[in-house]
Amino acid sequence: MPNYAIVVSNITCDWGLYTLLTYIPTYMNDVLKLDITTNGLFSSLPYIVFWATVFCGGWLADFFRDRKLMSTTNTRKVFDTVAKLGPASMLIGLGYVDCSQTALASVLVILAVSSAGFQYSGWSQTRAEWQIVFYIAAGMYIFGAIFYIVFASGELQPWAKDSCSNPSEEQNTENFLDNEDGL
């Protein structure tokens, strides 16, 4: 089960991080009413702090482990819990913030994103450990490529066809897809 715990942990944290990465600019524009220049600054700031958190969190995790203040398992569990519950609580709070509370919203977004950085604390320290990380990542890329090569298709799929359209419209769509230029 420990391997599954790592997989679930990474998937859930990455889900949250990519949700934030994708939607922070939209949230800043739509809810906080920030112009694009201000929006860009506030949208990037959480990731700058995230980067610092990853490094500081790694150092802090090593500090706890090296001084035997916490076991490796407990260190990882504590840091991972902070990386999940920190962003979760900030996002719940963010749901109650409106455009009159831009500073509070910015702080909550920064804390949500940056606290997720604790997930990456205390893992790989040696070249051999990093090789394992890189091999797994490379394996994921290779698996994705092979899966796509075997199962992907450029043909219009039955589920994508409009059941209400007439046959000539379907033929036009298929002809359009076959023409590389779309002309």
N, C-alpha and C positions, 0 to 999 in steps of 0.2 A: 503493500500500500504506500510506502514512502515515495516511490516513483510516481504513482498516480497523484499524490498530494502535490508534488512539484509541478506536474503537468497542469492540474486544475488551478494551482496558484498562479502559474505564469499566464494561462489563458485568461483568467479573470482579471488579473492586473493589466495585461495588455489590452483587453477589451476596454477597460476604463480609460487607460491612457490614450488609446486611439480614438475613443469617443471624444475625449477632451481635445486632443490634437486637431481633430476634424471640425469640431463644433464651437470651439472657443471664439474664433473670429465672428461667426454668425451670431452667437449669444451676445458678444460685445456690441455688435451692430444693432441687432433686433431688440434686445431687452435694455441694454445700458445706453443705447443711442450714441455710441462713440463713433466719431468720424474715422475714416480709414487710416489716417496717420496715427492717431492715438490708439486705435484698435490694433495696429501692427505692433506698437511698442508693448502694450499690455498683453497681447497674445503671445509674444515671444518671451517675456519676462519669466513666466512660470517654468519654462524649459531651461533657462539659464540657471535658475535656482535648483531645478531638478538635477542638473548636471553636477552642481556643487554638493547636493545631498547624496548622490550616489558615491562620490569620493569620500565625503566626510562620514557617511554611514558605513562604508567599507572600513575606514580607519577605526571607527568606534566599535564595530563588530570585532575586528582583530584585537583591539584593546581589551575587550571583555573576555575573549577567548584566550589570549596570550597570558593574561593575569589570572586565569582560571576563576574569574568572577561568574562566568556562565559557561555551561557546556556548549559544544558546537550545536547540538540539537536545540537547546533552549535559546541560544543566540539567534539562530535562524528563525525559530518560531516567533520570538518577540519582534524581530525586525520585520518579518513578513506580516505579522498582525498589524503593526503600525502602518505598513504599506497598504493595507486593505481598509482598515477601519478609519485611518486618517482621511483619505480621500472620500470615503463613504459619508462620513459625518460632515465634511466640508460641502459636499454636493447636496446633501439634504438641506443644509443651511442656505446654500446658494439658491435653492428653489424658492426661498421667501424674500429674496432681495429684488428691489426694483431699480429703475433708472435714477432715483434720487439717492441711491447708496452705492455709487460707483467705487469709492475707495474700499468699502467693505467687500463688495463683489470681487474686486481685484485681489484683495488679501485672501479671500476664500479660495479663489482659483489658484493662486500661487501655492497656498498650503495644500490644496488637493493634489496638484501635479507633483510638487516637490516631495511630499511625504511618501508618494508612491516609489520614490527613489530608494527607500529603505529596503525594498524587495531585493535589490541587487547587492546587498551588503554581505560581506564575509563569505563569498563563494569561491572564486578562483584566485589563487595566489601564485602558483608556480607556472612555468612554461608548460609542463606536462598537463596540468589541470586546464590551462587555456587551450591546449591542443584538443582536449576532449570537447570543450565548448565549441571550438571552431569545426571539428569533425561532425558534431551533431548538427550544427547550423548548415554545413555543407551538405550533409545527408538530407536535410529537409528540403534544400534547394533542388537536389538531384531527384528526390522523390516527387516533388512538385512538377519538375520538368518531365519525368517519365510518365507520370499519371496524365499530364496534359497531352503529351504526344500520343499516348495510347487511346485516350477517351475523348479528346476534344474534336469538334467538328465545326466547320464553317457553314454547314448546311442549315437551312431553316428547320428548326425542330418542330415536331407536331404540336407540342404544348405552346409554342409561340405563334401559331397560326390563329388568325381570327376566324372563329367558326361561323360568324355572321357575314363574312365577306364573300364576294362572288369569285369564281375560279380565275377570272382575268386579273383581279387585284392580287391574288396570291402569286400568279405567274409574274406580274410586274415586280413584286417584292423579290421573288427569287432571281429574276434577271438583274435587278439592282444589286443584290448581294454578290452575284457572280462577276459584275463589272467592277474592277479594282478602283476605277476613278469615280464611281458612283454616277457617271454620266451616260 
